[in-house]
């Protein structure tokens, strides 16, 4: 089986379109999006003006507004045409701000799934979309359409292989939607694996295994400021001990991960090939892994970018 794996596109319109187009370009059997589909940035447009990533914008006509909306969407933001009264409500009502962003995420996800359905229907290529810790359960009903399917927490039959997915993470400093304790992760992993044959099992677990070299991030203090050593960020592992233990015990042929954007690379835990393609969604760059796998063996694993 030949697959193309990406993760953590966080709302990037450009990255999703590149993912869908990668199916034919690389000649794969299946595309897998490992989680963190949702973006995190709401960008209001008020009176033909907006502020985005430190810059102010003023628009002369609707065409310029549309160009700006596409620019924001390309790197994962959600532009919202609104007025000052609604902005004041967003500032004073956190629940309204959260729901407004969620509505925009669902709307874009529906558009993406329809696009993927149109592009992949009849090609023999399927797209499996998993959730990550930044995603939310309300997205699940929108992820099944023709060749597009939800990579549920549990086992998905890929024919010769079983894909064992889990879209949760261990605790983060940001208290995201789908995170839990290591003990809870251990139980969720046991339920998901459920006796799958290691020779034909592929893990698709959002958080990488602890201290595998693919889970290093800058150490933060209590105010979330990056800590330096010798003038450089002090890099520390933040992966999951439960995931590391599950891989060591079950030894699937392949284990796919995301979550840690800086953790691009591949390694081995015993016989298992472990991969994190990394993420540069905020530059509209799609980082992925092109992998050929057969029972008991990964024939090829190539990190690609586009």
C-alpha positions in Angstrom: 0.0 0.0 0.0 1.2 3.5 -0.8 0.0 6.3 1.4 0.6 10.1 1.8 0.4 11.3 5.4 0.1 14.9 6.7 -1.0 16.4 10.0 -1.8 19.8 11.7 -2.9 21.8 8.7 -4.9 24.0 11.1 -7.4 25.5 8.7 -5.0 26.2 5.9 -7.0 26.3 2.6 -3.8 26.0 0.6 -2.5 23.0 2.6 -5.8 21.1 2.2 -6.0 21.7 -1.5 -2.4 20.5 -1.8 -3.3 17.4 0.2 -6.1 16.5 -2.1 -4.0 17.0 -5.2 -1.2 14.9 -3.7 -3.2 11.7 -4.3 -2.9 11.7 -8.1 0.5 13.5 -8.1 2.2 10.7 -6.0 0.0 7.9 -7.2 -1.1 6.8 -3.7 -3.9 4.5 -2.5 -4.8 6.5 0.5 -4.4 10.0 1.9 -4.3 10.4 5.6 -4.8 13.7 7.5 -3.6 12.9 11.1 -5.5 15.6 13.0 -5.7 19.2 14.0 -7.9 20.1 11.0 -9.2 23.2 12.7 -7.6 26.6 12.6 -7.4 29.0 15.5 -7.4 32.5 14.2 -10.5 34.7 13.7 -9.8 37.9 11.6 -12.6 40.5 11.6 -13.1 42.8 8.7 -14.9 46.0 9.8 -15.6 49.1 7.7 -13.3 47.7 4.9 -10.4 47.5 7.3 -8.6 44.6 9.0 -5.6 43.8 11.1 -3.7 40.6 10.4 -0.5 39.3 11.9 0.8 42.7 12.9 -0.2 44.6 9.7 -3.2 46.9 9.0 -5.1 46.6 5.8 -7.6 49.0 4.2 -9.7 47.9 1.2 -10.9 50.1 -1.7 -13.5 47.6 -3.1 -15.0 44.1 -2.7 -12.4 42.6 -4.9 -9.6 43.6 -2.5 -11.6 42.2 0.4 -12.0 38.9 -1.3 -8.2 38.8 -2.1 -7.6 39.4 1.6 -10.0 36.7 2.7 -8.2 34.2 0.4 -4.8 35.3 1.9 -6.1 34.7 5.4 -7.6 31.3 4.5 -4.4 30.2 2.8 -2.5 30.2 6.1 -5.4 28.9 8.3 -7.3 32.1 9.4 -11.0 32.7 9.2 -11.9 36.2 7.9 -15.3 37.5 9.2 -17.1 40.5 7.7 -18.8 42.1 10.6 -19.4 45.4 12.5 -18.1 47.1 15.7 -21.1 46.1 17.7 -20.5 42.4 17.1 -16.8 42.8 17.8 -17.7 44.3 21.2 -19.8 41.3 21.9 -17.0 39.0 20.9 -14.7 40.7 23.3 -17.2 40.5 26.2 -18.7 37.1 25.5 -16.0 34.4 25.3 -18.6 31.7 24.5 -19.9 33.7 21.6 -16.3 34.1 20.3 -15.7 30.4 20.6 -19.0 29.5 18.9 -18.4 32.0 16.1 -15.0 30.4 15.3 -16.4 26.9 15.5 -19.1 27.8 13.0 -16.5 29.1 10.6 -14.4 25.9 11.1 -17.4 23.7 10.4 -18.3 25.7 7.3 -14.8 25.4 5.9 -14.6 21.7 6.7 -17.8 21.1 4.8 -16.4 22.9 1.8 -13.2 20.9 2.0 -14.9 17.6 2.2 -17.1 18.5 -0.8 -14.0 19.5 -2.8 -12.2 16.3 -1.9 -15.3 14.3 -2.9 -15.4 16.0 -6.3 -11.6 15.6 -6.9 -11.3 12.0 -5.6 -14.5 10.3 -6.7 -13.8 7.6 -9.2 -10.0 7.8 -8.8 -9.7 4.8 -6.3 -8.0 7.2 -3.9 -9.5 7.6 -0.4 -9.0 10.4 2.1 -9.1 9.6 5.8 -9.4 12.6 8.2 -8.6 12.2 11.9 -9.1 14.7 14.7 -6.4 16.2 16.9 -6.4 17.8 20.3 -7.3 21.2 18.8 -10.4 19.8 17.0 -13.9 19.2 18.4 -16.4 16.4 18.2 -19.0 18.5 16.2 -16.7 18.1 13.2 -17.2 14.3 13.0 -20.6 14.3 11.2 -19.1 16.4 8.4 -16.2 14.1 7.6 -17.9 11.3 5.6 -18.7 11.9 1.9 -17.9 9.4 -0.8 -14.1 8.7 -0.8 -13.7 10.9 2.3 -14.1 9.3 5.7 -13.5 10.0 9.4 -10.5 8.1 10.8 -12.3 7.3 14.0 -10.7 6.6 17.3 -10.3 2.9 16.9 -9.7 0.6 13.9 -10.4 1.4 10.3 -10.1 -1.4 7.7 -7.8 -0.5 4.9 -8.0 -3.9 3.2 -4.6 -5.5 3.8 -3.9 -3.2 6.7 -5.7 -1.9 9.8 -5.4 1.8 10.7 -5.5 2.2 14.5 -6.3 5.9 15.2 -6.4 8.0 18.3 -6.9 11.8 18.1 -6.1 12.8 21.7 -3.0 14.2 23.4 -1.5 14.2 26.8 -1.9 17.5 28.7 -0.6 20.8 27.1 -0.2 24.3 28.5 -3.2 25.4 26.4 -6.0 23.1 27.8 -7.2 22.1 24.3 -10.4 20.3 23.4 -9.1 16.7 23.2 -6.4 16.1 25.8 -6.3 13.8 28.8 -4.0 12.2 31.4 -1.4 9.6 30.4 -3.4 7.0 32.3 -6.5 7.9 30.3 -4.5 7.8 27.1 -3.2 4.3 28.0 -6.8 3.1 28.3 -7.9 4.8 25.1 -5.0 3.2 23.2 -5.8 -0.2 24.6 -9.4 0.1 23.4 -8.3 1.4 20.0 -5.7 -1.3 19.4 -7.9 -4.2 20.6 -5.8 -7.1 19.5 -4.8 -5.8 16.0 -2.1 -7.8 14.2 1.2 -5.9 14.5 2.3 -7.1 11.0 -0.5 -5.4 9.3 -1.3 -2.5 11.7 -0.6 1.1 11.1 -0.9 3.5 14.1 -2.3 7.0 13.4 -1.9 8.6 16.8 -1.9 12.3 17.0 0.6 12.8 19.8 4.1 11.3 19.2 5.8 8.9 21.6 7.7 10.5 24.5 11.5 11.2 23.9 11.6 9.7 20.5 13.4 12.7 18.9 10.2 13.8 17.1 8.6 15.5 20.0 11.0 18.3 21.0 9.7 21.8 21.6 11.1 24.9 23.4 10.7 24.7 27.1 8.2 27.3 28.4 7.9 29.0 31.8 4.6 29.5 33.7 3.8 32.6 31.5 4.5 30.5 28.4 7.7 32.3 27.5 10.4 30.4 25.7 13.4 29.5 27.9 16.9 29.8 26.6 20.1 28.0 27.3 23.3 29.5 25.8 21.1 31.9 23.8 19.2 29.0 22.1 15.8 27.6 23.0 16.0 24.8 25.5 14.4 21.9 23.7 12.5 19.3 25.7 10.3 16.2 24.9 6.6 16.6 25.2 5.3 13.4 23.6 3.3 10.8 25.4 4.7 8.0 27.6 1.5 6.0 27.0 2.0 6.2 23.3 5.7 5.2 23.6 4.7 2.2 25.7 2.0 1.1 23.3 4.4 1.2 20.3 7.1 -0.7 22.3 4.6 -3.4 23.3 2.6 -3.8 20.1 5.3 -3.1 17.5 3.0 -2.0 14.6 4.8 -2.0 11.2 4.3 1.8 11.0 3.3 4.6 13.5 2.2 8.0 12.2 2.1 11.2 14.3 1.8 15.0 14.3 1.0 17.4 17.1 4.6 18.6 17.5 5.1 20.9 14.5 8.9 21.1 14.9 9.3 17.3 15.2 9.7 16.6 11.5 11.5 13.3 10.9 11.4 9.5 11.2 12.9 7.1 13.6 12.5 3.5 14.9 11.2 2.1 18.1 12.1 -1.6 17.9 10.8 -2.8 14.5 8.3 0.1 14.2 9.0 3.0 11.8 7.8 6.1 13.5 7.1 9.3 11.4 6.2 12.9 12.1 6.0 15.0 8.9 5.9 18.3 10.9 3.8 21.3 10.0 4.4 24.7 8.4 0.7 25.4 7.7 1.2 29.1 8.7 3.4 29.5 5.7 0.9 27.6 3.5 3.5 24.9 3.0 2.4 21.3 3.2 4.8 18.9 4.9 4.1 15.3 4.3 5.4 11.7 4.3 5.2 9.5 1.3 5.3 5.9 2.5 5.1 2.4 0.9 4.3 -0.4 3.3 3.7 -4.1 3.1 3.1 -6.6 5.9 6.0 -6.5 8.4 8.0 -3.9 6.4 8.1 -0.3 5.4 9.6 -0.3 2.0 9.9 3.4 1.6 9.5 6.5 3.8 10.2 9.9 2.2 9.6 13.3 3.8 8.3 15.7 1.2 7.3 19.4 1.1 5.2 21.4 -1.2 
